[in-house]
Amino acid sequence: MQALGWNVHWQSAFEAAAKTIDGLVPARVTAQFTNQYRIGAEAGELSAEVSGKFQFQAASRSDYPAVGDWVLIQPLPGEQRAVIHGVLPRRTAMIRRAAGSVPEEQVIGTNIDTLFIVNALNGDYNVRKIERYLIVAWESGAAPVVLLTKADLCEDALQRIAEVEAATPGVPVHAVSALQDEGRSELLPYLRQGRTIAVTGSSGAGKSTLLNWLAGEERQIVQGVREDDARGRHTTTHRELFPLPGGFVMMDTPGMRELQLWDSESGRQEAFADIEALSANCRFRDCKHLAEKGCAVREALQDGSLDEHRYASYKKTGRELAHQARKERSVTNRAKKNADKRQVARANNVSLTKDFE
């Protein structure tokens, strides 16, 4: 259990939560499939599914276990299976908007201490993409670190590091090359015993290669990228935890073609802390940064101390979150109206039954 990150905090949380059902033991979700989970417990690796009561009480998909969760399980005697009865309160959670037209959150991983945001120094390099991942990272509660992989393919790595540092104030940025075995020493402070590190980024950025490099052996299959657009195929098809030498745990995640934000306004404020600080110096509290007098943001844009592309990204993500919030309110209101209609229908049905009797 210690190899998966078990400590006194989780022991205390387990003891508080395990009072309702006898025979429960703790475990950690190490992989997630459609309706099945792989978990690590004191007895070893087991397959598991949630109980019927858990399904009935779950209000949304985010209530279900996710990779990284510590869960309360009941092992089935004589089998390598178990039933999940509950999830211990999460310390951190990386969340994005799920695909589809209905606004819904999708939990990517939980109880993450450090989040490696991976972007390759080839055609995949994109500062604006890193900013989006940074919003999610700050919102999750995990400590973000930007890793610029495949540094051996870039002739101006130092310039790229400087560009990313300017767009990620206060966030560590490291350029590494697994092929050349360069940059490993810079990562050692994060790879401490008992810590959980998640790796996220687009397909072909080198996430699985990074995991294999730090593990010292092949844990994940690695595929190449298309040379014309630097896009990779989805080597990793599901989220999974890997205990690695040194006592830390690494979570590999499938590459994302597009990262849709979910309820991330505080994360956006952290990711664009420099622009938020400028806004606080505007003459008017409700400044729109258009043509108002005394606008500190416009002044920074004019004197070049604020990059126009960064400001455009700030505005774009703000509009995206506002639009999503409106859609979510619309869906919530519609669901409430439907629930009220069902309640009225049930009441009318009861009334008609009584009249008939």
Buried (B, 14 or more C-beta within 10 A) or exposed (E): BEBBBBEEEBEEBBEEBBEEEEEBBBBBBBBBEEEEBBBBBEEEEBBBBBBEEBEEEBEEEBBBBBBBBBBBBBBEEEEEBBBBBBBBEBBBBBBBBBEEEEBBBBBBBBBBBBBBBBBBBBBBBEBEBBBBBBBBBBBBBBBBBBBBBBBBBBEEBEEBBEBBBEBBEEBBBBBBBBBEEBBBEBBEEBBEEBBBBBBBBBBBBBBBBBBBBBBEEEBBEBEEBEEEEBBBEEBBEEBBBBBBEEBBBBBBBBBBEEBBBBBBBEBBBBBBBBBBEBBEEBEEEEBEBEEBEEBBBBBBBEEEEBBEEBBEBBEEBEEBBEEBEEBBEEBEEEEEEEEEEEEEEEEEEEEEEEEEE
